[in-house]
């Protein structure tokens, strides 16, 4: 399955992808995709310099689906 979203402005909107805002993910696997089309706002600095941004990227990595960015 493929889901497409935008406007996930980093920590301000990441809740859109938690199990409350996106309950469908409970049945997804790595073979399912969430494509974030613009306005992500979660990667502005190098991870080594910004542990806060790395936290949210790791959080996305821990989701049951595969996250893609455009």
C-alpha positions in Angstrom: 0.0 0.0 0.0 1.2 3.6 -0.7 0.2 6.6 1.4 1.2 10.2 0.4 1.4 13.1 2.7 3.0 16.6 3.0 3.2 19.3 5.6 4.9 17.2 8.3 6.9 20.2 9.6 9.3 18.2 11.8 8.4 17.8 15.4 5.4 20.2 15.0 3.5 17.8 12.8 5.2 14.4 13.3 2.1 13.3 15.3 0.3 13.0 12.0 2.4 9.8 11.6 1.9 8.3 15.0 -0.6 5.5 15.7 -3.3 8.0 16.8 -3.0 10.2 13.7 -2.3 7.4 11.3 -3.9 4.2 12.8 -3.7 2.4 9.5 0.0 1.8 10.1 -0.8 -0.9 12.7 -1.3 -3.3 9.8 1.6 -2.1 7.6 5.0 -3.7 6.9 8.2 -2.4 5.3 6.7 -3.3 2.0 4.2 -0.4 2.5 5.3 3.2 1.8 4.5 6.6 3.2 5.8 9.2 0.8 6.3 12.7 2.4 6.0 15.2 -0.4 7.6 18.5 0.7 7.4 20.6 3.8 9.1 17.9 5.9 11.3 20.3 7.9 13.0 17.5 9.8 16.5 17.6 8.4 18.1 21.0 8.4 21.5 20.1 10.0 24.0 17.3 10.0 22.9 14.6 12.5 26.1 14.8 14.4 25.3 18.4 15.2 21.6 18.1 15.9 20.5 15.1 18.1 17.0 16.4 18.1 16.6 16.0 14.4 18.3 12.6 14.5 15.7 11.5 17.2 12.8 12.2 14.8 14.6 10.4 11.9 15.2 7.4 14.1 11.5 7.6 15.2 10.5 7.4 11.5 12.9 4.5 11.0 11.2 2.6 13.8 7.7 2.8 12.1 6.4 -0.4 10.6 6.3 1.2 7.1 9.0 2.5 4.8 9.3 6.3 4.6 10.2 8.0 1.4 10.8 11.7 0.7 10.3 13.8 -2.4 
